[in-house]
Amino acid sequence: MLSPPEAEKLILENTARCHREDCALAAAGGRVLRSDIRADRDLPPFNRVTMDGYALRSAEVVAGRRAFRVEGVQAAGMRAFKLGPAPDACLEVMTGAVAPDGADFVVPYEQTKREGVNVTLAGEGVRAEPGACIHARGSDHRTGEVIIRAGARLTGREIAVAAACGYGTLSVSQQPKIAVVATGDELVEVDHPVAPHQIRRSNDYAMRAALASAGYPHVARFHLRDVRHEIEHLLWHIIAEYDVVVISGGVSKGKFDFLPGELDRQGVRRIFQGVAQRPGKPFWFGISARQTPVFALPGNPVSAYTCLHRFVLPALAHASGLSPAPLAQVALAAKVVFPAPLAYLLPVKLSTGPRVESLATPKPSNTSGDFAGLLGTDGFVELPADQAEFAAGTIVPFRPWL
């Protein structure tokens, strides 16, 4: 069987990029940027005052002048005034205003005393340095400079920069339509009566919530019973209509696990079946004739949720053009022993260690059906299959739950 990294590599190689579309800035939060954002002018676009106070010539203060005469007020949004030629001239200025021509630094109100139009510098602590309390034009970015690279997920910070640069419309990745399919005769809807031999559906709810948190809100839920003709009929419509299909259950080797055979009959090319990991060993992946990726996850809740985070979410990020970010590295807080030759995707609880590193305390679930056991965990670490024992303090990659 494939190792988890080998399986991920095959998935990414066979998952096509999403199309791009134009999106209004106001609706672009959470989307993935597909073209660079450049400064349309210098940032800041003028010498910007950063403190309420008085704009002066620093040379006059250095020469010993302490008293000045206020010639006017420069507020934010006003065109720049020019400081008069008199040696004691100054202008009162507000935060965000254009620094007056001829003035090269600002003294905050707190360092002055004023009587009428006369201002005196208070104390000896005034820093008469050119540029003090002035945000210099172009000191952040120059015209034409790339500020945000394509591949960024647009948070409030990126949206603010795009707005400041005049981008009312952004080129972003289309958000895929995703079908999440729960399978099994034992499943009933959450608000329906449940018999002793039945369980309530939870996988599709959990996966839809995680997908939405990851930035993929267009998710529809379906249920397939273990009835071959029903699987054939509904699966055909799902594969034809949706951009991504995520199935939980029905992919192992049981007598009623019809999905692998039915997917094959419907032209979904199997890329692999089975990954050398625990939980999630039966994981199946294929591509339909219209290039729809199909992820068939084990039905046990912990296995399904773990496989979603280990394989499906990275594939969607890749398809969206999201720039890959390095995984967080954490230290095991306790020794871990498990049997080879399977990789171990181990739920952990994070805490801060004595050297300010993140410690990962193992919190193994009771079984792969113990979904409630994940509640006290923050994510999982991936321990490779080439060794069976990991000492406390071992540094390992960490993936957070969504």
C-alpha positions as CSV (number, residue, x, y, z in Angstrom):
1,M,0.0,0.0,0.0
2,L,1.0,3.6,-0.4
3,S,2.3,5.7,2.4
4,P,0.3,8.9,3.3
5,P,2.8,11.2,1.5
6,E,2.7,8.9,-1.6
7,A,-1.1,8.9,-1.6
8,E,-1.1,12.7,-1.3
9,K,1.3,13.1,-4.2
10,L,-0.9,11.0,-6.5
11,I,-4.0,13.0,-5.4
12,L,-2.4,16.3,-6.2
13,E,-1.1,15.1,-9.5
14,N,-4.6,14.1,-10.6
15,T,-6.6,17.0,-9.2
16,A,-7.1,19.8,-11.7
17,R,-7.0,23.5,-10.8
18,C,-10.3,25.3,-10.3
19,H,-11.3,27.8,-12.9
20,R,-10.9,31.5,-12.0
21,E,-13.6,34.1,-11.9
22,D,-14.0,37.8,-11.1
23,C,-15.4,38.6,-7.7
24,A,-16.5,41.9,-6.2
25,L,-14.1,43.0,-3.4
26,A,-17.0,43.1,-0.8
27,A,-17.7,39.4,-1.5
28,A,-14.0,38.2,-1.8
29,G,-13.3,37.4,1.9
30,G,-12.2,33.8,2.2
31,R,-11.5,33.3,-1.5
32,V,-8.2,32.4,-3.0
33,L,-6.5,35.1,-5.1
34,R,-5.5,34.1,-8.6
35,S,-3.6,37.2,-9.8
36,D,-1.1,39.5,-8.0
37,I,-2.2,42.7,-6.3
38,R,0.1,45.6,-7.0
39,A,0.4,49.1,-5.6
40,D,-1.3,51.5,-7.9
41,R,0.5,54.4,-6.3
42,D,3.1,54.9,-3.5
43,L,2.0,53.7,-0.1
44,P,1.5,55.9,1.8
45,P,0.7,58.2,-1.2
46,F,2.0,61.3,0.7
47,N,4.0,62.2,3.7
48,R,1.4,61.3,6.4
49,V,1.2,62.8,9.8
50,T,1.0,60.1,12.5
51,M,0.4,62.2,15.7
52,D,-1.8,65.2,16.4
53,G,0.5,68.1,17.1
54,Y,2.5,70.8,15.3
55,A,4.6,70.6,12.2
56,L,7.9,72.4,12.4
57,R,11.3,72.8,10.8
58,S,13.7,70.6,12.8
59,A,16.6,72.9,12.1
60,E,15.0,75.7,14.1
61,V,14.6,73.4,17.1
62,V,18.2,72.2,16.8
63,A,19.3,75.8,16.7
64,G,17.6,76.4,20.0
65,R,14.2,77.9,19.1
66,R,11.5,76.9,21.6
67,A,8.6,79.2,20.7
68,F,6.6,79.1,17.5
69,R,3.6,80.8,16.0
70,V,0.7,78.7,14.6
71,E,-0.2,79.8,11.1
72,G,-3.2,77.4,10.6
73,V,-4.6,73.9,10.9
74,Q,-3.9,71.0,8.5
75,A,-6.6,68.4,8.8
76,A,-6.8,64.9,7.2
77,G,-8.3,65.1,3.7
78,M,-7.1,68.7,3.1
79,R,-4.6,69.6,0.4
80,A,-1.1,70.3,1.8
81,F,-0.4,73.8,3.1
82,K,3.0,75.3,2.8
83,L,4.8,76.4,5.9
84,G,5.5,80.1,5.9
85,P,9.0,81.5,5.6
86,A,9.2,82.9,9.1
87,P,11.7,81.0,11.3
88,D,9.0,80.6,14.1
89,A,6.3,79.4,11.7
90,C,4.4,76.2,12.5
91,L,1.1,74.5,11.5
92,E,-1.2,72.6,13.7
93,V,-1.7,69.1,12.1
94,M,-4.0,66.2,12.7
95,T,-3.3,62.4,12.4
96,G,-3.7,61.3,8.8
97,A,-3.1,64.8,7.3
98,V,-0.6,65.6,4.6
99,A,2.6,66.9,6.2
100,P,2.9,70.6,5.2
101,D,5.4,71.5,2.6
102,G,8.5,73.0,4.3
103,A,7.9,71.1,7.6
104,D,10.0,68.0,8.3
105,F,8.8,66.8,11.7
106,V,5.9,66.9,14.1
107,V,5.8,67.6,17.8
108,P,2.9,65.9,19.6
109,Y,0.5,68.0,21.6
110,E,1.7,66.3,24.8
111,Q,5.2,67.9,24.4
112,T,3.9,71.5,23.9
113,K,2.2,74.3,25.7
114,R,-0.1,76.7,23.9
115,E,-1.5,80.2,24.6
116,G,-3.5,81.6,21.7
117,V,-1.5,81.2,18.5
118,N,1.8,80.8,20.4
119,V,3.2,77.3,21.1
120,T,6.2,76.6,23.3
121,L,8.0,73.3,23.4
122,A,7.7,71.8,26.8
123,G,10.8,70.3,28.5
124,E,14.0,69.1,26.8
125,G,12.7,65.7,25.5
126,V,11.5,66.9,22.1
127,R,13.2,64.9,19.4
128,A,14.0,67.3,16.6
129,E,14.7,64.6,14.0
130,P,13.6,65.0,10.4
131,G,10.8,62.6,9.8
132,A,9.7,62.2,13.4
133,C,5.9,61.5,13.6
134,I,5.7,61.4,9.7
135,H,5.0,58.3,7.7
136,A,7.2,58.9,4.6
137,R,5.6,58.6,1.2
138,G,6.4,55.3,-0.4
139,S,8.1,53.9,2.7
140,D,5.7,50.9,2.7
141,H,5.5,50.1,-1.0
142,R,6.3,51.8,-4.3
143,T,4.0,52.1,-7.3
144,G,3.8,48.9,-9.2
145,E,5.3,46.7,-6.4
146,V,3.6,43.4,-5.8
147,I,2.1,43.5,-2.4
148,I,0.0,40.3,-2.4
149,R,1.0,37.3,-4.5
150,A,-1.5,35.0,-6.2
151,G,-2.3,32.0,-4.1
152,A,-3.2,33.9,-0.9
153,R,-6.4,33.3,0.9
154,L,-8.1,36.6,1.3
155,T,-8.6,37.6,4.9
156,G,-9.5,41.1,6.2
157,R,-5.8,42.1,5.9
158,E,-5.6,41.3,2.2
159,I,-9.0,42.8,1.6
160,A,-7.8,46.1,3.2
161,V,-4.7,46.2,1.0
162,A,-6.7,45.5,-2.1
163,A,-9.1,48.3,-1.3
164,A,-6.3,50.7,-0.6
165,C,-4.9,49.8,-4.1
166,G,-8.1,50.4,-5.9
167,Y,-9.1,46.8,-6.6
168,G,-12.9,46.8,-6.7
169,T,-12.9,43.4,-8.4
170,L,-10.5,40.5,-7.8
171,S,-9.6,37.4,-9.8
172,V,-10.2,34.4,-7.5
173,S,-10.7,30.7,-7.8
174,Q,-14.2,29.4,-8.3
175,Q,-15.5,27.7,-5.3
176,P,-16.2,24.0,-6.1
177,K,-19.6,22.4,-5.7
178,I,-18.9,19.5,-3.3
179,A,-21.1,16.5,-2.7
180,V,-20.7,14.7,0.7
181,V,-22.2,11.3,0.6
182,A,-22.9,9.1,3.7
183,T,-23.5,5.4,3.0
184,G,-25.1,2.6,4.9
185,D,-28.4,1.0,5.8
186,E,-27.7,1.6,9.5
187,L,-27.8,5.4,9.2
188,V,-30.9,7.6,10.0
189,E,-31.3,11.4,9.8
190,V,-30.5,13.2,13.0
191,D,-34.1,14.2,13.7
192,H,-35.7,10.8,12.9
193,P,-36.6,8.0,15.3
194,V,-33.6,5.7,15.8
195,A,-33.9,2.0,16.4
196,P,-31.5,0.0,18.6
197,H,-29.7,-1.3,15.6
198,Q,-29.3,2.1,13.9
199,I,-27.1,5.1,14.3
200,R,-27.6,8.8,13.5
201,R,-25.8,10.3,10.5
202,S,-22.8,12.4,11.7
203,N,-20.0,12.0,9.1
204,D,-21.7,14.2,6.4
205,Y,-22.5,16.9,9.0
206,A,-19.0,16.9,10.4
207,M,-17.4,17.0,6.9
208,R,-19.7,19.8,5.7
209,A,-18.8,21.9,8.7
210,A,-15.1,21.3,8.3
211,L,-15.3,22.1,4.5
212,A,-17.1,25.3,5.2
213,S,-14.5,26.3,7.8
214,A,-11.8,25.7,5.3
215,G,-13.4,28.1,2.8
216,Y,-15.6,25.7,0.8
217,P,-19.2,26.6,1.5
218,H,-21.0,25.0,-1.4
219,V,-21.6,21.5,0.1
220,A,-24.6,19.3,-0.4
221,R,-25.3,16.2,1.7
222,F,-26.6,12.9,0.4
223,H,-27.3,9.4,1.8
224,L,-26.9,6.1,-0.1
225,R,-28.4,2.9,1.3
226,D,-26.6,-0.4,0.7
227,V,-28.9,-1.1,-2.3
228,R,-27.1,-1.5,-5.6
229,H,-29.6,0.0,-7.9
230,E,-30.1,3.1,-5.7
231,I,-26.3,3.5,-5.5
232,E,-26.1,3.3,-9.3
233,H,-28.9,5.8,-9.9
234,L,-28.0,8.5,-7.4
235,L,-24.2,8.2,-7.8
236,W,-24.5,8.8,-11.5
237,H,-26.3,12.1,-10.9
238,I,-23.9,13.2,-8.1
239,I,-20.8,12.6,-10.3
240,A,-22.3,14.4,-13.2
241,E,-23.4,17.5,-11.2
242,Y,-20.7,18.1,-8.6
243,D,-17.1,19.2,-8.9
244,V,-15.8,17.1,-6.0
245,V,-17.4,14.0,-4.5
246,V,-16.5,12.9,-0.9
247,I,-18.0,9.5,0.2
248,S,-17.9,7.9,3.6
249,G,-18.4,4.2,4.0
250,G,-18.9,1.3,1.6
251,V,-15.3,1.2,0.3
252,S,-13.8,-1.8,2.3
253,K,-14.1,-5.5,1.4
254,G,-17.5,-6.2,3.0
255,K,-20.3,-8.1,1.2
256,F,-22.3,-4.9,0.9
257,D,-19.4,-2.5,0.0
258,F,-20.7,-1.9,-3.5
259,L,-19.1,1.4,-4.1
260,P,-15.7,0.5,-5.6
261,G,-17.3,-1.7,-8.2
262,E,-20.0,0.8,-9.0
263,L,-17.5,3.7,-9.3
264,D,-15.6,1.5,-11.8
265,R,-18.8,0.8,-13.8
266,Q,-19.5,4.5,-14.0
267,G,-16.1,5.3,-15.5
268,V,-14.4,6.6,-12.4
269,R,-10.8,5.6,-12.8
270,R,-9.3,4.2,-9.6
271,I,-5.9,5.9,-8.8
272,F,-5.4,3.8,-5.7
273,Q,-7.2,1.9,-2.9
274,G,-5.6,1.5,0.5
275,V,-3.1,3.6,2.4
276,A,-0.7,2.2,4.9
277,Q,-2.0,4.3,7.8
278,R,-4.2,4.0,10.9
279,P,-6.9,5.1,11.0
280,G,-8.1,5.3,7.4
281,K,-6.5,2.3,5.7
282,P,-9.3,1.5,3.2
283,F,-9.2,5.1,1.7
284,W,-10.0,5.1,-2.0
285,F,-9.3,7.8,-4.6
286,G,-10.3,8.1,-8.3
287,I,-11.1,10.5,-11.1
288,S,-14.3,10.5,-13.2
289,A,-14.4,10.9,-17.0
290,R,-15.2,14.6,-16.5
291,Q,-12.2,14.9,-14.2
292,T,-14.2,15.0,-11.0
293,P,-12.1,13.8,-8.1
294,V,-13.8,11.2,-6.0
295,F,-12.7,10.5,-2.5
296,A,-14.1,7.4,-0.9
297,L,-13.3,7.5,2.9
298,P,-13.8,4.8,5.4
299,G,-17.2,5.0,7.2
300,N,-15.9,5.0,10.8
301,P,-16.2,8.6,12.0
302,V,-12.6,9.1,13.2
303,S,-11.2,7.5,10.0
304,A,-13.4,9.7,7.8
305,Y,-12.7,12.9,9.6
306,T,-8.9,12.2,9.7
307,C,-8.8,11.3,6.0
308,L,-10.8,14.5,5.1
309,H,-8.1,16.6,6.8
310,R,-5.1,14.5,5.6
311,F,-6.1,14.2,1.9
312,V,-9.3,16.0,0.9
313,L,-8.5,19.5,2.3
314,P,-5.0,19.6,0.9
315,A,-6.4,18.5,-2.5
316,L,-9.0,21.3,-2.4
317,A,-6.3,23.8,-1.4
318,H,-4.2,22.7,-4.3
319,A,-7.1,22.9,-6.8
320,S,-7.9,26.4,-5.5
321,G,-4.3,27.5,-6.1
322,L,-3.7,28.2,-2.5
323,S,0.0,28.7,-1.7
324,P,1.2,25.7,0.4
325,A,2.1,26.6,4.0
326,P,4.6,24.6,6.0
327,L,3.1,22.3,8.6
328,A,3.5,23.2,12.2
329,Q,6.1,21.1,14.0
330,V,5.4,20.0,17.6
331,A,7.1,17.9,20.2
332,L,5.5,14.8,21.6
333,A,4.8,15.2,25.3
334,A,4.9,11.5,25.9
335,K,6.4,8.3,24.4
336,V,4.3,6.7,21.7
337,V,4.5,3.0,20.7
338,F,2.5,1.5,17.9
339,P,2.8,-1.5,15.6
340,A,4.5,-1.2,12.2
341,P,4.1,-1.1,9.2
342,L,1.3,1.5,9.3
343,A,1.7,5.3,9.7
344,Y,-0.1,6.5,12.8
345,L,-2.3,9.6,12.5
346,L,-2.6,10.3,16.2
347,P,-5.0,12.8,17.8
348,V,-3.2,15.2,20.2
349,K,-3.9,18.0,22.6
350,L,-1.5,21.0,22.3
351,S,0.0,22.9,25.2
352,T,3.0,25.1,25.7
353,G,6.2,23.5,26.8
354,P,8.9,24.9,29.2
355,R,10.9,26.2,26.2
356,V,7.8,27.8,24.6
357,E,7.5,25.1,22.0
358,S,4.2,23.4,21.4
359,L,3.8,20.0,23.2
360,A,1.5,17.4,21.7
361,T,-0.1,15.1,24.2
362,P,-1.3,11.9,22.6
363,K,-5.1,11.4,22.9
364,P,-5.8,8.2,21.0
365,S,-9.5,7.5,20.4
366,N,-11.1,4.4,21.9
367,T,-11.7,3.1,18.4
368,S,-12.1,4.7,15.0
369,G,-15.8,5.0,15.8
370,D,-15.1,7.1,18.9
371,F,-15.9,10.5,17.4
372,A,-16.6,12.1,20.7
373,G,-13.0,11.2,21.7
374,L,-11.8,13.9,19.3
375,L,-13.5,16.7,21.3
376,G,-10.5,17.2,23.6
377,T,-8.0,17.3,20.8
378,D,-6.7,20.1,18.6
379,G,-5.6,18.0,15.6
380,F,-3.3,15.1,14.8
381,V,0.3,14.3,14.3
382,E,1.6,11.9,11.6
383,L,4.1,9.3,12.8
384,P,5.7,7.4,9.9
385,A,5.6,3.7,9.5
386,D,9.4,3.1,9.4
387,Q,9.6,2.9,13.2
388,A,7.4,1.7,16.0
389,E,8.6,3.8,18.9
390,F,8.8,7.5,19.3
391,A,10.4,9.1,22.4
392,A,8.9,12.0,24.2
393,G,10.3,15.2,22.7
394,T,10.3,13.8,19.1
395,I,9.5,16.6,16.7
396,V,6.6,15.7,14.4
397,P,4.3,17.5,11.9
398,F,0.9,18.6,13.2
399,R,-2.4,19.2,11.3
400,P,-5.2,21.1,13.1
401,W,-8.8,20.1,13.0
402,L,-11.3,22.5,11.3
